[in-house]
Amino acid sequence: MRSIVLRLSERLSVPHRRRHERNALHACVAASVALVATPYIAADIFTVRPGQDWSRVASELKPGDVVQLAAGIHLGATLENVHGSALLPITIRPEEPRGLVEVAADREAIKLVNASHVRIERIAVRKARRAGILIESTPTAAANPTSQGIVLSDIYISNVAGLAEESGIVVRGVRDVEISRTRVENCAGAGILLDACASVGLRRLQCVTAPDKSSRAGIELDGPQHGVVIEDVSIKGPFASALVVGVRDSVRPTADSSRTEAGERSTGPSTPSGPSTPSGPSKPSVPLVRLLSVSNVRASMVHRFIDLGSCADCVVRNATVTDPKEEVYRIAKPPTGTASASLELLDSIITWQPGGLRRFGAVDDGADARGFVLGANLWWSRELPVALDLLGPKGAPFPGTVSGVQRTDLDPQLDRNFAPTAADAKIYGATPTGR
């Protein structure tokens, strides 16, 4: 390195050469320190051919390695204790630079257990029984999750049904998760299921259910978790709810329920994973889900837009909801020992065909709706404002706390991308960049 620097400096004048040599010396010292402080790591590329068992590669992977899947249909894989680093993640992707590669599924196509700093890109999964992709920490690691730093991008999953969660992507007991550019179709459970996670970003997602099928939820958040951002999401089809927040404590299956075959599905969640409440004076109730931000979401033809149980510090803004079938929101009784729902819905558009919506909102017995706050929103159907008293209690049709003006006299004139074209309506709803 020194000979290269000297040859370059000989072409300069003496004053410039001396200054250049000083700078070069400083650079050499800095580089030497960096080399001493940072050990050299040679990344390896593991190429997997269709039909090969690539679960065994997990024990050989180190930070920076790449698992590339050759063209064809691959076996499913369970990868345990795979650890990259923040600067050198482990990457799983197709060998070909474009398109998806399919991973065949039985229970799951790809299962990561106690994994950190792993990227999964351009994977297609069809007809898994439990989940297309499952990422989790073992139950013993729930208090201090070992799975973290997971990135999923350009994923396609369809038709998950038959075992336990029946969801497209299941993330349980994981922190620092990013899921983007992903489409999930026709899953009997949820498109995306988060359970006891922290610091999650869900962006540019599509959750779709065909008219002749049904799904429980587009995106479901269960178990104690915080710090979730959902933006630029499209949810379309007969979902029971587009969004489910804090309605169930945990959906972690027991050993028996995780093996349940189709036709013998688990009927409900197992015992919550958190510690039992000790005897004596009751502790203050805590929210199940905290710090949730939802923006730029489109939901179409769902039975209900949002289902709320226990949550706090949550906001849904700039949503466009078209043709909900039952109600726009439901306030459920929170799970035992948790606080009531606290969420604000604002700057959103809700439209439906006359006679297509049963009510604005529903409140279950034992639920407290005061924490559900309606900021300024636009509600539109040709049956308004005449039908206000048919869609909610007379004089107070919107259950919860109304803090902003609820417009019911303005047709937003949505275009084919569901963006408002009426000038006064353009401050509401999702923006055209949402997908």
Rosetta blueprint (number, residue, H / E / L):
1 M L
2 R H
3 S H
4 I H
5 V H
6 L H
7 R H
8 L H
9 S H
10 E L
11 R L
12 L L
13 S L
14 V H
15 P H
16 H H
17 R H
18 R H
19 R H
20 H H
21 E H
22 R H
23 N H
24 A H
25 L H
26 H H
27 A H
28 C H
29 V H
30 A H
31 A H
32 S H
33 V H
34 A H
35 L H
36 V H
37 A H
38 T L
39 P L
40 Y L
41 I L
42 A L
43 A L
44 D L
45 I E
46 F E
47 T E
48 V E
49 R L
50 P L
51 G L
52 Q L
53 D L
54 W L
55 S H
56 R H
57 V H
58 A H
59 S H
60 E H
61 L L
62 K L
63 P L
64 G L
65 D L
66 V E
67 V E
68 Q E
69 L E
70 A L
71 A L
72 G L
73 I E
74 H E
75 L L
76 G L
77 A E
78 T E
79 L E
80 E E
81 N L
82 V L
83 H E
84 G L
85 S L
86 A L
87 L L
88 L L
89 P L
90 I E
91 T E
92 I E
93 R E
94 P E
95 E L
96 E L
97 P L
98 R L
99 G L
100 L L
101 V E
102 E E
103 V E
104 A L
105 A L
106 D L
107 R L
108 E E
109 A E
110 I E
111 K E
112 L E
113 V E
114 N L
115 A L
116 S E
117 H E
118 V E
119 R E
120 I E
121 E E
122 R E
123 I E
124 A E
125 V E
126 R E
127 K L
128 A L
129 R L
130 R L
131 A E
132 G E
133 I E
134 L E
135 I E
136 E E
137 S L
138 T L
139 P H
140 T H
141 A H
142 A L
143 A L
144 N L
145 P L
146 T L
147 S E
148 Q E
149 G E
150 I E
151 V E
152 L E
153 S E
154 D E
155 I E
156 Y E
157 I E
158 S E
159 N L
160 V L
161 A L
162 G L
163 L L
164 A L
165 E L
166 E L
167 S E
168 G E
169 I E
170 V E
171 V E
172 R E
173 G L
174 V E
175 R E
176 D E
177 V E
178 E E
179 I E
180 S E
181 R E
182 T E
183 R E
184 V E
185 E E
186 N L
187 C L
188 A L
189 G L
190 A E
191 G E
192 I E
193 L E
194 L E
195 D E
196 A L
197 C L
198 A E
199 S E
200 V E
201 G E
202 L E
203 R E
204 R E
205 L E
206 Q E
207 C E
208 V E
209 T L
210 A L
211 P L
212 D L
213 K L
214 S L
215 S E
216 R E
217 A E
218 G E
219 I E
220 E E
221 L E
222 D E
223 G L
224 P L
225 Q E
226 H E
227 G E
228 V E
229 V E
230 I E
231 E E
232 D E
233 V E
234 S E
235 I E
236 K E
237 G L
238 P L
239 F E
240 A E
241 S E
242 A E
243 L E
244 V E
245 V E
246 G L
247 V L
248 R L
249 D L
250 S L
251 V L
252 R L
253 P L
254 T L
255 A L
256 D L
257 S H
258 S H
259 R H
260 T L
261 E L
262 A L
263 G L
264 E L
265 R L
266 S L
267 T L
268 G L
269 P L
270 S L
271 T L
272 P L
273 S L
274 G L
275 P L
276 S L
277 T L
278 P L
279 S L
280 G L
281 P L
282 S L
283 K L
284 P L
285 S L
286 V E
287 P L
288 L L
289 V E
290 R E
291 L E
292 L E
293 S E
294 V E
295 S E
296 N E
297 V E
298 R E
299 A E
300 S E
301 M L
302 V L
303 H L
304 R E
305 F E
306 I E
307 D E
308 L E
309 G L
310 S L
311 C E
312 A E
313 D E
314 C E
315 V E
316 V E
317 R E
318 N E
319 A E
320 T E
321 V E
322 T E
323 D L
324 P L
325 K L
326 E L
327 E E
328 V E
329 Y E
330 R E
331 I E
332 A L
333 K L
334 P L
335 P L
336 T L
337 G L
338 T E
339 A L
340 S L
341 A E
342 S E
343 L E
344 E E
345 L E
346 L E
347 D L
348 S L
349 I E
350 I E
351 T E
352 W L
353 Q L
354 P L
355 G L
356 G L
357 L L
358 R L
359 R E
360 F E
361 G E
362 A E
363 V E
364 D L
365 D L
366 G L
367 A L
368 D L
369 A L
370 R L
371 G L
372 F E
373 V E
374 L E
375 G L
376 A L
377 N E
378 L E
379 W E
380 W E
381 S L
382 R L
383 E L
384 L L
385 P L
386 V L
387 A L
388 L H
389 D H
390 L H
391 L H
392 G L
393 P L
394 K L
395 G L
396 A L
397 P L
398 F L
399 P L
400 G L
401 T E
402 V E
403 S L
404 G L
405 V L
406 Q E
407 R E
408 T L
409 D L
410 L L
411 D L
412 P L
413 Q L
414 L E
415 D L
416 R L
417 N L
418 F L
419 A L
420 P E
421 T L
422 A L
423 A H
424 D H
425 A H
426 K L
427 I L
428 Y L
429 G L
430 A L
431 T L
432 P L
433 T L
434 G L
435 R L
